[in-house]
Amino acid sequence: CFSGVFFSYLIYGYFHEKLTKTNYNGEKFHCFYILMLFQCITNMIWAYFESYIREDKFCANSVPQYFYLLCGFTYLFAMLTSTTALKWVTYPSQVIGKSIKPIPVMLLGVLF
């Protein structure tokens, strides 16, 4: 399972960086929002497919729906900004930056 996830992210990172760094007839890739729209639609289709295969119904719980909406929008904003950042940084440096992110969160959790 680990190797499948690792290999998938490795291939994803390779093609993502290749797409954003390659010159196409003297022009760089600039359709980041279309790329993110395609990724979100693909994720949605996959989630519905998984739900159908597992015969799960949407979870009935007491969590207000706007929490899901808020999480979705913050995730979308994070993906848009990280994809746009590939104009200036390489994919490996972006992954390292994301990996360091939990450290200040834990420190602030201890302080507050």
C-alpha positions as CSV (number, residue, x, y, z in Angstrom):
1,C,0.0,0.0,0.0
2,F,2.8,2.4,0.9
3,S,4.7,1.8,-2.3
4,G,1.5,2.3,-4.4
5,V,0.8,5.7,-2.7
6,F,4.5,6.7,-2.9
7,F,4.8,5.7,-6.6
8,S,1.5,7.5,-7.4
9,Y,2.6,10.8,-5.8
10,L,6.0,10.4,-7.5
11,I,4.4,10.1,-11.0
12,Y,1.9,12.9,-10.2
13,G,4.7,15.2,-9.1
14,Y,6.8,14.4,-12.2
15,F,4.0,15.1,-14.7
16,H,2.7,18.1,-12.7
17,E,6.1,19.8,-12.8
18,K,6.7,18.8,-16.4
19,L,3.3,20.4,-17.3
20,T,4.0,23.6,-15.5
21,K,7.7,24.0,-16.5
22,T,7.7,23.1,-20.1
23,N,7.7,25.7,-22.9
24,Y,4.9,25.0,-25.5
25,N,5.9,26.9,-28.7
26,G,7.7,29.5,-26.6
27,E,4.8,29.9,-24.1
28,K,4.6,28.5,-20.6
29,F,1.6,26.7,-19.2
30,H,-0.8,29.2,-17.7
31,C,-4.2,27.4,-17.3
32,F,-3.8,26.5,-13.7
33,Y,-7.4,27.1,-12.9
34,I,-8.6,24.7,-15.6
35,L,-6.1,22.1,-14.4
36,M,-7.6,22.4,-10.8
37,L,-11.1,22.3,-12.2
38,F,-10.3,19.0,-14.0
39,Q,-8.7,17.6,-10.8
40,C,-11.7,18.5,-8.7
41,I,-14.1,17.0,-11.2
42,T,-12.0,13.9,-11.4
43,N,-12.0,13.6,-7.6
44,M,-15.8,14.1,-7.4
45,I,-16.4,11.4,-10.0
46,W,-14.0,9.0,-8.1
47,A,-15.8,9.7,-4.8
48,Y,-19.2,9.0,-6.3
49,F,-17.8,5.8,-7.9
50,E,-16.3,4.6,-4.6
51,S,-19.6,5.4,-2.8
52,Y,-21.5,3.4,-5.4
53,I,-19.1,0.4,-5.2
54,R,-19.2,0.3,-1.5
55,E,-22.9,0.9,-1.4
56,D,-22.4,3.6,1.2
57,K,-25.0,6.3,1.5
58,F,-23.9,9.8,2.4
59,C,-23.2,9.9,6.1
60,A,-26.0,11.1,8.2
61,N,-24.4,12.9,11.2
62,S,-24.9,16.0,13.2
63,V,-22.0,17.9,11.7
64,P,-23.4,21.1,10.1
65,Q,-23.1,21.2,6.3
66,Y,-21.3,24.5,6.2
67,F,-18.3,22.9,7.9
68,Y,-17.9,20.6,4.9
69,L,-18.3,23.6,2.6
70,L,-15.6,25.5,4.6
71,C,-13.2,22.6,4.5
72,G,-13.8,22.2,0.8
73,F,-13.1,25.8,0.0
74,T,-10.0,26.0,2.1
75,Y,-8.7,22.8,0.4
76,L,-9.5,24.3,-3.0
77,F,-7.7,27.5,-2.1
78,A,-4.7,25.5,-0.9
79,M,-4.6,23.5,-4.1
80,L,-4.9,26.6,-6.3
81,T,-2.1,28.4,-4.5
82,S,0.2,25.4,-4.4
83,T,-0.3,24.7,-8.1
84,T,0.3,28.4,-8.9
85,A,3.4,28.4,-6.8
86,L,4.9,25.9,-9.3
87,K,5.6,28.8,-11.5
88,W,8.5,29.8,-9.2
89,V,9.5,26.7,-7.2
90,T,10.2,23.1,-8.1
91,Y,7.8,20.3,-7.0
92,P,10.3,18.7,-4.6
93,S,10.9,22.0,-2.8
94,Q,7.1,22.5,-2.6
95,V,6.7,19.0,-1.0
96,I,9.5,19.7,1.5
97,G,7.7,23.0,2.4
98,K,4.4,21.2,2.9
99,S,6.2,18.5,5.0
100,I,7.5,21.2,7.4
101,K,4.0,22.6,7.9
102,P,3.0,20.5,10.9
103,I,5.9,21.7,13.0
104,P,4.6,25.3,13.6
105,V,1.1,23.9,14.0
106,M,2.3,21.6,16.8
107,L,4.3,24.4,18.4
108,L,1.3,26.7,18.4
109,G,-0.9,23.9,19.8
110,V,1.5,23.6,22.7
111,L,1.6,27.4,23.3
112,F,-2.1,28.0,23.1
